[in-house]
Amino acid sequence: MPIDPDKRKLREMKRAVKRRGNKHRRHAAKRVLAEHPEEAADADDDFGRHSSERLNGLDHDATRKPHE
């Protein structure tokens, strides 16, 4: 059964956003560590516009439906 091209595109887009968000998070952590080493452990992760949260649950299809 071939995968739906739209679903593949959504997955690729989400993967790209997640990768960019992780790079952004690591860069921000390095910056906080360099500028304020005593506060680095308490810094919160902020993905900002690189968050993939808005893409969660977009692919509601037969594979995501609960079995009855």
C-alpha positions as CSV (number, residue, x, y, z in Angstrom):
1,M,0.0,0.0,0.0
2,P,1.7,3.2,-1.1
3,I,1.9,6.1,1.3
4,D,-0.2,9.2,0.6
5,P,2.0,12.0,-0.9
6,D,0.4,14.6,1.3
7,K,1.2,12.6,4.4
8,R,4.8,12.1,3.3
9,K,5.1,15.9,2.7
10,L,3.7,16.6,6.2
11,R,6.2,14.2,7.8
12,E,9.1,15.7,5.9
13,M,8.1,19.2,6.9
14,K,7.7,18.2,10.6
15,R,11.1,16.4,10.5
16,A,12.7,19.6,9.1
17,V,11.0,21.8,11.7
18,K,12.1,19.5,14.6
19,R,15.7,19.4,13.3
20,R,15.8,23.2,13.1
21,G,14.3,23.5,16.6
22,N,16.9,21.2,18.0
23,K,19.7,23.2,16.4
24,H,18.2,26.4,17.8
25,R,17.9,24.9,21.3
26,R,21.5,23.7,21.3
27,H,22.8,27.1,20.1
28,A,20.7,28.9,22.7
29,A,22.1,26.6,25.4
30,K,25.7,27.3,24.4
31,R,25.0,31.0,24.4
32,V,23.4,31.0,27.9
33,L,26.3,28.9,29.1
34,A,28.9,31.3,27.8
35,E,27.1,34.5,29.0
36,H,25.7,33.3,32.3
37,P,27.3,30.0,33.4
38,E,25.7,30.1,36.9
39,E,22.2,30.3,35.4
40,A,22.7,27.7,32.6
41,A,21.2,24.8,34.5
42,D,18.0,26.7,35.2
43,A,17.5,27.9,31.6
44,D,14.3,26.8,29.9
45,D,14.1,25.4,26.4
46,D,12.3,27.8,24.1
47,F,11.9,26.6,20.5
48,G,10.1,29.7,19.5
49,R,9.0,29.6,15.9
50,H,10.8,26.3,15.4
51,S,8.3,24.4,17.6
52,S,6.6,21.5,15.9
53,E,3.8,21.5,18.3
54,R,1.4,23.0,15.8
55,L,2.1,20.0,13.4
56,N,1.1,17.4,16.0
57,G,-2.0,15.4,15.1
58,L,-2.5,16.7,11.6
59,D,-2.4,13.2,10.0
60,H,-5.6,11.8,11.3
61,D,-6.2,8.8,9.2
62,A,-6.9,5.1,9.6
63,T,-3.5,4.4,11.1
64,R,-4.2,6.8,14.0
65,K,-7.8,5.7,14.8
66,P,-8.2,3.5,17.9
67,H,-9.2,-0.1,17.4
68,E,-12.7,-1.0,18.6
